[in-house]
């Protein structure tokens, strides 16, 4: 008898890592699959799980730092490692970076928040995370966390979840564009 998987807010199974059936397709499309970025995004999902399950303020802060270090690392690996594997992927990544930069100029970029949060964590040692421990006797309960993002107070768990969903969608878009570019190249000239 098979065990049922527990569903959480991001769905029963994240799309960051392929199933057995999808691995064959990936071998065929190895020039359009962002392997390094997907593996790091999987680590970010694990850090998010740790963040959701944290019971103390120190665990919560550590998991927050881990989440944003991994979220930023996705972009670094995407641009450095995955882009060097194929010209199709490199072009799709460059188009995505240009799109993200234009969104950042308008002040609506998730990537801009990820970069800013990671840089202030590493370079200044400060964070936008606000942790409030409502339980005074330190019983093992999850602390209340909030973040100031786009001039509003948001649930920290929702902010991390939206950053993870954004990277998932962004990687899907990049891989689809790389596949389209590869297909265009294969078409015979008319």
Buried (B, 14 or more C-beta within 10 A) or exposed (E): EEEEEEEEEBEEEBBBBBEEEEEEEBEEBEBBBBBBBBBBBBBBBBBBBBBBEBEBBEBBBBBBBBBBBBBBBBBEBBBEBBBEBBBBBBBBBEBBBEBBEEBBEEEEBBBBBBBBBBEBBEEEEEBBBEBEEEEEEEEEEBBBBBBEBEEEEBEBBBBBBBBBBBBBEBBEBBBEBBBEBBEEEEEEEE
